[in-house]
Amino acid sequence: MPSEFSKKILLFLMLGLLTASAFFMRLENFKNSEIRTIDEIVFFRMGKQVIKEGLSGYNTIPYGKDLAAKGRALPDYFSQPLFKHPPVYTFLTVLSMRLFGPKFISAEYASLLLSVLMIPLIYLLSVQIYDRRVGLLSALCLWLDPVSIICSQKVWMDSTIAFFTLLSALFFIYGLKHKNDWMYILSGLSSGLAVNTKYTGIFITLIIVLYCLLYHKKIFKNKIFLLSLALPFAMLIPW
């Protein structure tokens, strides 16, 4: 029988293989795709504007004017001085474009990296709830998941909000299982990043509240846990 150490090494290698292969296959698919959606162009152009102008460039006005000149009907937010979604995803694309240059593929790295990192994350979450076999199966399912694959190959915010949502759930479950209060704070911070990516990121906080109301009512006496629930709302205040 293989030792516990050997099993851990094998699991590490398998997760590493799934994560690395997902990254390079999806990156290659992105490079070979010639069609870009309007949302992708929006985030890419806003990223370049923010690099050049700072937060004042966080809008779609220039691109909206280009589309309007071609006779395209546009929603109202295209003419607003501030983009409708919170800025975390665009800030991540800006960081990537600063590191790798103001190219379309640089904007893609944020979605791609966070998407493939969900593979080891879902393993860790599954291990906390079930066991290693379920964790490995979950990682394999996510590696194969078509929605995750599609979103990771686009300059879209979906992979980012999914990553922070999953991270928040992982920290919460770890804190609950191991009675580590500070994991709740990390869960709240992750949820705050999710909601500052898109407002629907608040759902993970609401789900945690509902779960605790049903199964762990005593946790509401924990001040650190209550603080973690308030963090996503507090982090949204600057926006």
N, C-alpha and C positions, 0 to 999 in steps of 0.2 A: 504493500500500500504506500502511495506517495505521502511524504511528510506534509505537515501543515504549511511549512515554509515553501515547499515545492508547489503546493496548490496556490498559494498567494502569488508566487512568481508567474505561474501559468495564467492566472486570472489577470494579472497586470499586463502580461504580453497580449492576451486576447483583447482586452479593452483598448490597449494601445494600438493594436492592429485595426480594430473597428474604427477608432477615432481617426487615425492617420489615413486609412483608406477612404473614409467618408470625406475627409478634407480634400484630398488630391483628386478624387473622382469628380466631386462637385465643382471644384475649381476648374478642372478641365472642361466640364460641361458649360460652365459660365463663359470660358474663353471661346468656346465654339458656337455660342449663341449670338446671333446677329440682331435679334429682335429685342428691344427694350420697351418696357411699359412706361406710361406717363409718370407713374409714381416713382419709378427708378430715376427717371430724368429729373424729377422734382428734387429728390434727396441729393442727387449728385450736384445739381446746380446750386442748391442751397448750401451744400458743403463748401463749394468754391466761394460763394458769396460771404459766408461766415469767416472763412480764412482771410478774405480780403478786407471785409468791413466790420467784423465782429458781430455781436448779437443783432445789430441793426440790419444785417443781411439775412436774417432768419425770416424770409418771406418768399412768396412765389410771384411777386409782381412782374419782374422782368420776363420770366418764362410765360406768365399769363398774357403779357402784351404780345409776345411772339405767336402764341397760339391764337389769340384774338385776331391778329392780323391775317391769319389764314382762314378766318371765318368760323372758328370752332367755338361752340357754346361752352361756357365755363361756369363752375359753381362760384359763389360769392367769395369764398376764402382765397381765391387766386388774386384778388385785388386788395386783400387786407394787409396792413403793415406788419402783421405778425402771423406766422403760420399757425394753423388750428391745433396741431398736436404739441404736447410738451417736447422739450428739446434733447432729451438724453440720446436718442438714436442718432440724431444729426450730429451731436457732439462726438459720438463714437466714430462716425464716418469722417468727421473733421480730423480727429486724432489719427485715424488710419491714413488719410490723405496727406497729413503733415509728415508722417513717417515714410510713406512709400510714394509720395508725389501725387499731384492733383489729377489722377487718372481714374477712369471708370472702375477699373479692376480694384483700385485702392479702396473705393467706397464699398465694394462688395465684401471686403475682408471682414468687416464687423459682423454682418449677417452670417457669413460662412463660419467664422471661428466660434461664435456663440452657439450656433446650431450644432456643430460637431462636439462641443464641450458638454452638451446635454446628454451625450451617450454615456460618459462616465458618471454624470450626475444622476441619471435615472437608475444606474446600477447602485450607487450609494444609497439612494432613497429606498429602493426595493430591498436592499440588505437590511436597512433599519426596520422595515415593516415586516419582511418575510425572511428570506435567506439568500445565499449566494447564487443558487440555481435560478431562482426567480429574478434576481438582479441581472444575471447574465442574459437570460431570456428577454428581459425588458430592454436591455441595451441592444440586443440583436434586432428586436422589433422596431426600436427607434431608428436604428441604422437602415432598416428597410422601409421605414414609413414614407410614403410618397409625398404627403403634405410637407413633412419636415425637409425632404429633399428639394422639393420645388421652391419653398420659401428661402432655403439657404442659398439658392442659386439666383436670387433676386436681391436688388438693393431695396429691400422692404424691412419694416420694423418688426414683423411677426416673430422672427427668430429671437430678437432681443427681448421682447416682452415675455416670450415663452421661457427663455433662459432665466430671467430674473424671477419669474413666477415659480419655476421649478426649484430654484435656489432657495427662495423663501420657504417653500414647503419642506425642503430638506433640513434647513436650520431649525424650523419649528419642531419637526418630528424628532430630530436629534436631541433638542433641548428637553422635550417632553419625556423621551425615553430615558435619558441619562440625567434628568433633573439638573440641567445646566441652564440657569437663567439667562446667561449672556448670549446663548444661542438664540433666544427670543429677540434680543436686540438686533442681531445679525439678520434674523428673519424679517424684522420690521424695516431695516435698511434696504434689504433686497426688494421687499414689496414697494418701498418708496421709489426705488429705481424703476420698477415695473410701471407704476402709475405715472411716473415722469417720462415714460416712453409713450404710453397711451393710457387714457383714463380707465379703460377696462382692466388695467393692472391691479385695481383695487379689489377685484373679485377674490384674489387669494387671501386677503385680509378678512373679507366677509366670510369666506369658507372656513377659515381658522376659528373665527368667532362662533359660527354656527356649530362646528364640530365640538368646541369646548362647552357650549351651552348644552349640548346633548349628552356628552360623555365625561367632561372634566370641569364641572361648575366651580369646584374649589379653586381652580387656577385663577379665577378673577379676583381673588384676594391677594394675588402676587403683584406687587406694584411694578416690578420690572416687566412682567408680561403686559400689563396695562399700558406701560410706556411704549412697548413695542407695537401695540395696536395703534397708538397715536402717531407714531413716527411717519407712516406714509402720508398722512394728512399734513403733518408739519412740513415734510419735505416738498409738498406741493405748493406751499404758501408762496415761495419766491416767484413761481410761475404765475 
